[in-house]
Amino acid sequence: MFQVFFSQREKYDDPSQTVTLDTYDLNKPQIGMRKSSLKRFIVRLVTKPYDKAMLQALDSMGRIHKAVNVDLIHMQALLAFVQDAILAEVFKMDTGTVDCEAAGG
């Protein structure tokens, strides 16, 4: 299960090791780099205007991920995870608005 994520070996991995989801080290520098990159991407998505430069950057990112054979289903799964995380944070926010019915108005 999830073996598709381990089909391409990291350049830092020991080729003699069999990597599985249970044995994968989540503290590897590559994981930190990917988390950092994803964080910057999300910040850009919600703070920058969707202009020509943004669309070019998104197109470039899509081309990079296509070149390394990231299947659409995996990108969709990642984006669904990110969407859930963002919505969870949004729903935790106190907007300071008052419910008119509860306030008697």
Buried (B, 14 or more C-beta within 10 A) or exposed (E): EEEEEBEEEEEEBEEEEEBEEEEBEEEEEEEEEEEEEEEEEEEEEEEEEEEEEEEEEBEEEEEEBEEEEBEEEEBEEEEEEBEEEEEEEEEEEEEEEEEEEEEEE
